[in-house]
Amino acid sequence: MNVPQLQASREASRYAQTFRTNLDEAIQANTPFRMTDVANFEWDRMYKFDAYTPIEQMEETMGAKLKGSEELMDELFYKLIFVKGDKVILAITLERITADFSSSKRMTKRESSLFKVEKIPDEYAADRETILIQHVME
């Protein structure tokens, strides 16, 4: 099978900071949000990969080769990859403490990208919250 190779976009670094800022604002608002407002660039699909997901499994899930990405070896992190056609627009690694997408779907299509924020008191630190980001069925 001939699988297209996803190429990282030159705009990725520019999009990364904007994405982080927009995600932080969505979390602070504490209301449902569309990922299209947070990731306000062109993309078709968003993939979420947890720590220890082998690169081969990422590639199989997306149906394409992923060049220049490394397997995450720490449960504190996960990866979101935004794809348009066969091109990676943004591959970003986030900390679960910032926003935990672990209960969200592995793949989200642009047209069904509604998420909700749930803040839960952290069981280990009284002055901190766990921020869960969950996909909402539309």
N, C-alpha and C positions, 0 to 999 in steps of 0.2 A: 504494500500500500504506500503510495506517495503522499506524505503528509507535509503540508506547508509549514515553513518555519516562521514563527512569530518573531517579529523584529521590534526592538524597543524604539519608541519614538523619541526624537530629539526634544520634543516638548515635554517629555516625562518629568524632568526635574522642575520645570516651570509649573507644571500641573500639581506636583507633589505638595508644595507649600500652600497653594490655594486650596487643595483638597483638605489638608490638615486644618487650615483656618476655618473653612466652611463646616467641617465635621465638628470642630470645637463649638462653633456658634449654634449648630443644630442641637448639640448635647446641652448647651446652656439654656436654650429655649425650652427644652424638655417637652416638646410636642412632636407628634408624628411629622416626618419629613420625607421628601422624595430624594432618592439618591441622585437623581438628575440635577437637583439643586446643589447638592454637595459636590458631586463630580460633574461640574458644569462644562464639560467638553464632550466631544462626540465619542460615544461608545455604544456597543450593541449588548454586550454581556459583561457581568461582573462575576468573577470567581473568587471564592474564599477558600483558602487552604490553611489548615492547622499545622502546628509544629509536627515534625517528623514525617510529613507527607513526602514520599520520594518524588524526585523530579519526574521520573517515568510515569508515576500516577497522575501528576499534574498534567503532563503532556497528553496522556490518554483521556483524561477528563475533558480537556479543552479541544482535543482532536488536532493538536499541532505541537511542533517542537518549541520548547521554550529556551531561548538562548540567553545566557548571562544571568541566570537566576540560581540561587543556592537554596538547598534544603534548610529549613529552619530547625535548629537543634535545641530549642529552648521553649518550654510550654508558655512562657510569658509573651510570646510573639505569635502572630499569624500574618498571612499575606493576602492582600486583595489585589486582583489583577483585572484591569479593565481592558477589554478587547473590542476593536472595531473591525469587522471582517476578519482578516487573518493578521492584523497588526496589533501589537500590544501598545496601548496608549499610555497606560500607567500601571506599573507594578510597584506596590508600596507595602512595606512591612510596618505593622503597627503593634503597639503593646496592648495587651488585654486590659491593663490598668487604665488606659486612655479611653478605650471603647471596646467592649467585648462582643464580637459578632458570632461567638461560638454556637449560639442556638439558631443562627440564621441559615438559610439554604446555602448549599454549595455553589449554585449558579443562580444568578438573578438576571432576568432580561430587563432591558431599559424600560419597557412599557409597563412593567409590574414591579416598580422599585420603591414601594412605600415601606418605610421602617418606623418603628416606634422606639422611644428611649425609656428605659426603666432603670431607675436609680435605687439601689439596694444598699443598706448600711453594710459596710465591710465587717465581717465577723472577727477580723484580726486587728483592725485599727479603728477606734471609735471616731476619729476625725476624718475618715475617708469613706467614699461610696464606691461600690462596684457599679459600673455603667454598662448595662446590657442593651445591645442594639438588636432588635428582632424584626424580621421580615413580617409584614402584615399582608395577609391574603386580601386581594381586592375583588 
